[in-house]
Amino acid sequence: MCTRCGGKFPAETSYGPCVNCGGQLLLSRDLDEISGRLSKSTFKERGWGVWRYREFLPNIHQEKIVSLGEGGTALLKCDKLARILGLRKLFVKDETTNPTGSFLDRGMTVDVSRAKELGFRSLRCRAESGNFAASASAYAARGGFDCTIHSPRERIETVNLGKLYQIIAYGGNLVVETTRADRKPNEASGQCYLLSPINPYFAEGEKTAAYEICEQLEWRGPDRIVVPMGHGEHLSMIWMGINELRQLGMIKEQNVAMTGVQLQSYARIVDQLQGKKSAQKSLERRKAVSTELAMKEPTHGYLAIRSIDESRGEGVKVKDAEVLDAMALLAKTEGVFAEPAAASTVAGLRKLIEQGRVDRSEEVVCVVTGAGLKDPSTARRFIGKVRAIDRIVSQVEAHRFTTRLGRTKIEILKTISDRETYGYEVWRMLKQGSGLELDISSIYQHLSELENVGLIKRTKAESVLGRPERYYYHLTDRGKATVRSASAEE
């Protein structure tokens, strides 16, 4: 059923947006079918996880379910963090412990199980986020599928290395699209099942976080649930899960204010919620601390706004610096290491409390959606403030580089460390000073490789007597650390 116009379509064929209005489709369910055979005690004898709540999920045969033990994550009572924020009671729903370290595993188990039930043997998805692609690759491996991940080059260049390593480790076939023609893979063959956050089967799995939160709170809802918003489907589906429990009489008619958090540079949903207009041109140029939240056109924006309005909740924008501070605060006070998108809920809650938009007497649940080790470069940004740690990390990284680079590259780095210089001059100095006999073309190849791994950087280009441009290089901080490490080992 379409969430915008109410149009109804066959579940067997409807996976994309509504053909009438472009709204998002969700599976419709008559709760009366299960109300007579479902109660709080139904779940007591079952193990924790997404499929604990199978009556609420699509009817998929047990033998076709593809699972890695997702869901059943802890609801942590965070007294120290609550005191710092000045809040009566705070919980963190710790989704970092899902199989691939992300809440997206909840949706992936349902969507991939659906593909298996339909008899597909290959999966395909677009890498809208690194977490989505990593989860898709893992569940494909578990279910015995081939999995192809399509990603535009500009998108793959921003994917955190931790997530990229996951995709590769799980055997995902990564296809980097370089032209517009590449971005229209053949979807009409019927040979591949298309995984997507807009697939209604995927969305169904995300509801289970709501069931768990309420059951973990002894079948009641908190005053507020704070959720990161990229596309907005996560918040929307948690709200749907809350409403389903209400309709079945499993929780009281208590108001649960759904609160969505977006980065200030990508806040289309919050801007629309507040009656503002996001500037598309500026969005296209902006970089963000989290690619998971950097969505120019949120697919479930309409549904997220409706969910926040219905629940009398809030939308809040946070700055990159506020997110980094929240990452450090959450890790140091409660031992939860979250990636930026996940920590944005703590940053958003903190801002709302300071602005007086959240009452300090409330009981709040922050959904922390992904693990910090997926994004090691961002983690460096906040531990880098401690000079001793930063120095240790740099030395370790530099040592690992020196064991792999080889003598020629180390000598090139040492040559450039003396002064800013260019390829021909490096070749001449190596020949005279180190006795290395190399072709000039080999020098340029080495320079290109050193530049690609971030050890040197181009500073300027000069044209000399009409010849091709001459590029000058100098060492980056990482390159300097590598030279120091190499010298210490000699």
GINOR-V46741 format. One record per run of one state. SS is the DSSP state (2 for helix, 1 for strand, 0 for the rest). FROM is the first residue (numbers start at 1). LEN is the number of residues. Records with the same first field share a line. If there is no record, write none. Layout:
SS = FROM-LEN ; FROM-LEN
This chain:
0 = 1-1 ; 3-22 ; 26-6 ; 36-4 ; 44-6 ; 57-5 ; 65-10 ; 78-1 ; 86-3 ; 98-4 ; 103-2 ; 118-4 ; 127-3 ; 144-2 ; 157-4 ; 170-3 ; 178-3 ; 184-8 ; 196-4 ; 207-1 ; 217-7 ; 229-4 ; 248-9 ; 264-4 ; 274-6 ; 286-15 ; 311-3 ; 319-1 ; 335-3 ; 339-1 ; 355-8 ; 369-1 ; 384-3 ; 406-1 ; 419-2 ; 434-6 ; 453-3 ; 463-7 ; 476-1 ; 490-1
1 = 2-1 ; 25-1 ; 75-3 ; 89-6 ; 102-1 ; 122-5 ; 146-7 ; 173-5 ; 192-4 ; 224-5 ; 257-7 ; 314-5 ; 338-1 ; 363-6 ; 370-2 ; 421-2 ; 456-7 ; 470-6
2 = 32-4 ; 40-4 ; 50-7 ; 62-3 ; 79-7 ; 95-3 ; 105-13 ; 130-14 ; 153-4 ; 161-9 ; 181-3 ; 200-7 ; 208-9 ; 233-15 ; 268-6 ; 280-6 ; 301-10 ; 320-15 ; 340-15 ; 372-12 ; 387-19 ; 407-12 ; 423-11 ; 440-13 ; 477-13
